[in-house]
């Protein structure tokens, strides 16, 4: 009788481990699927630089602020 209990506990642990591995697998797949595309990032950088340039041209930011912000955008 005790051996049967141990066998059931062992089977339950195997099932729980299976569910855990399956969940991790789904999580990894979802994370890979949701990675930002490099093309999208380049477009984002371009739009940020255009926006920054417009701010500089309109006088909303100084030349020093423009240079610092431009460097920050290009380094990311």
Secondary structure, 3 states (H helix, E strand, C coil): CHHHHHHHHHHHHHHHHHHHHHHHHHHHHHHHHCCCCHHHHHHHHHHHHHHHHHHHHHCCCCHHHHHHHHHHHHHC
